[in-house]
Every structure is written in C-alpha cells, then in structure tokens.
C-alpha cells in the first residue's frame, strides 16, 4: 500500500516520553485519566506508512491504546474491560492520498464485544465501521485484520489458539505475526468503501 504520510515523519518518542506526552495532550480521554504502564505496539508498516506510534496502557483494566505523532495524541477505540486494540493496519480508506489507521478493538467486562474502526489521519476523527448487512448481535470474538494490498482488508475472527504455543494473553499486549500463525482464524468479511462509508461486507 502506497500513499503519502499524514505529515512528515516525526522523531519517535521513547516510552519515558510517551506517558507524560499523552497525559498532557488535551485530545486524549483516558479511562480514569490514569496511565501507569505503557508499552509500544507499533507495527512496522504503520510507522513506515503513517508516521504514527501506537502505545497501549497494560495496567489495571483499561488496556487503552493511543496513536501518537507530530504533537498529537489520540485514544483509539476503547479497552476498558477488554483487550483494547488487537489488530491495526495502514490503509487509505477514503482514497484522499493520506494513509489512515484501521483497527479492531475489544472492550466490556460484562459483555465482551469487538469493534472495527478507522482513524482519518487528515483530521484525526474516529469512525466506527458498521457491518453490511447490519449485525443482529454484538461480536463476541476478537478480531485480526489483514491487508490485501490495494484490494482492501480482510476481517477474521479468532476462533481459538494453539495453547501449546501461545495463550490469549498475547491480545492483552498485541499479537505479533508469529502469534497469529498459532491462531485459528475464521473469515468474517471484507472492508470496502461504499457511498462515502467504510463497511464490513460479510456477505450474509
């Protein structure tokens, strides 16, 4: 996937710099306003194509994820009671020449649910991706997104893991490609831009 960065690639923040920077940023709405333990989960393709760094708070029960770049920090998705962001890919969603962030996240301590969203890196607005046709119930399984070049993005539900190789704890941090290879994935749909909106076409 090619496209221009949302802005010139800035210098990376260290973990020590990221926490205070996120908390000082007025655009961030942290769960409870507390960030106690950050890890960086930035996939290489996201850094290379967008200049964004992704950080996840893995303390307490928030599991919130933040996109940070060029003086901005925004919370993406929701992690409270779930795993937060479990998968993210760079993709020019609306074909405006700016590569955006598309991601899946889970939340909900009582009713676990997974959601797909995208962050427009031209104006830093977050958009939830609806299912087509509309889903009749919440999605309980966590998701992995896989980019198919210019074609789009495939959506896969995690149906199980090889417990002799990994545990679902990798979702609490962020699953690497080698972790995904030990997961049983079931194709759910494909993300496509239709009538000014990104939709998850399930074909059901």
N, C-alpha and C positions, 0 to 999 in steps of 0.2 A: 504494500500500500504506500503510495507516494502522496505528498501534499506538503504545503508549507507549514511550518510550525505556527502555533498561535502567536508567537512572538519570538524574538531572538532567544536562543537557548541561554538561560542564566547559569550562574555557577551553582553547583549543588550545595544544599545545606547539609551539615552534619546532624546527627541525632541530637547532639547537645544544643545546636542552634534551632532545630526544628520545633521543639516543645515550646519554648518561650515565644517564638515567632507565631505559631498557631494560636496560642492563647491571647497574644496581643492583637491579633487580627480581628477587626470588628465584623467581618463577614462570616466568622465561624460561630456555629451554635453547637457547642459540645454538650453531650449528655451530662447534666450536673455541673458543667463548667470545669471539670477536673481532667487533666491529662497527666497520668502518673507514670506510664511506661510505654514509650513509643518504640516501634520497630519500623524499619523501612522495608517496603514490599514492592518497590518499583520494578516492574518487568522491563527488560532491556528495550523492547520495541516501543514501549510508551515513552521512555526517556528520549530515545533517538528521534521519534516522530513528533512528539508534542513538547518536549522540554519540561514535562511535569514530573514531580516526585510524589509518590504515594506513601503515606505513613499511617500505621494502624496503632491505636491505643489498645494494648492487650491486658490491661489491668482491670480489676473489678468486673463489671458485667456490661461495660459499654461497647467494646470492640468497634468503636467508631473509626472511620477511615477519612483521611484528609488528602486533598490534592493541593500541592504547593508549587508555585512557580512565579518568578518575577514580581515579588512583592505582594502576591495574593495567596490566601489560604482559604479553602472552602471544604466544608464537610460534604462528603458524597455518600448518599444512601443513608442507612440507619443500621446501627449494630446492636442496639440495646436488647439484651436477652437472646441474641443470635450470634452469628459469626461475622457480621459486617460484610465487607467486600470479599467475595470468594473467587472472583474472576474478573479481569479487565483487559480490554483490547483497544488499540487506537484505530479509529475509523472516521473518515469524513462523511458523517451521517447525512447532512443535507446538501452535499456537493457544493459547498461555498468556498472550497480551497483551503479551509482550515481543518486539520485533523483533530477530531474530538475524542472524548473518552466514553466508551460504552462499557458498562459493568453490571454484574449481578451481585446482589447482597441479600443477607437474611437477617431477620430480627424477630422478636416476640418470644418472651419467656413462657407465656401461657399457650399461645397458638403460634408455632414456628411457621414462618412464611418466607418465601423467596420472591424477589422482585428484580426486574431488569430496568435500568435507567441509562440515560446518557447526559453528559455534561457538555454543553455547547461552549467550546473554548474561545469563541469570538466574543461572547457576552457573559460567560460564567453562569448560565441558567441551567438548572437541572430539569430533566423531563422524564417522567415515568413512561415506560413502553407497555402499551396495552396488548393483550392477546387478540388475535383475529382468527376465528370468531371469539367473542368475549368468553373469558373463563367463568365457569359456574361456581368455582370454589377457590380458596387460597391454594397456592402451590406449596406443598409441604417439603419437597425435596430441595436440596441445594443445587446450584447450577454451575456449569462450566461453559464459557463462551469460547468458540473457536473461529477465528477469522479465516475466510476463504478468499484471500486476495481482494480483487475488485468486486468479486461476486457478492459479498456480504458476510454475515456472521451466522454460524450455526449455534443453536441453543440445545444444551444437553443436560438432562437431569442425572444426578449422581444416585444410582440405584444401590450401590454397595461398594465396599473396598476389600482388597485382599489384606486381611488383618495380620497375616504373617509378614507383610511388608510395610504397611502404614496403618495409621488409625485416623479417625475423623478429626483428631486434634490438629491435623495439618490445615483444616479450614479455619481454625482459630487464628492462625498466623496468616498464611497464604500458600496454597498448594503450588509447588514447583512442577515443571513438566514431568519429572520422574515420578512425582506423586500421582499425577493424573494417569500415568501409564498403569498404575495399580488400582484404578477405579473402574467400576462397571458403569458405563455411560449409556443413556438411552436418548436418542434424538427426539426432541420435542418440537422444534420448529426452526424457522429461519427469519432473521431480522431483515426487513425490507422497508424502504422509504416509499410511502404511498400517500398521495394527496396531502403533502405537507406534514406528514407524521411518520415516525418510526414505529413499525408494528412488528409483533412476533406472530408470523403466519404459521399456525400449527397444522393447517390442512385438515382439521377435524370437521 
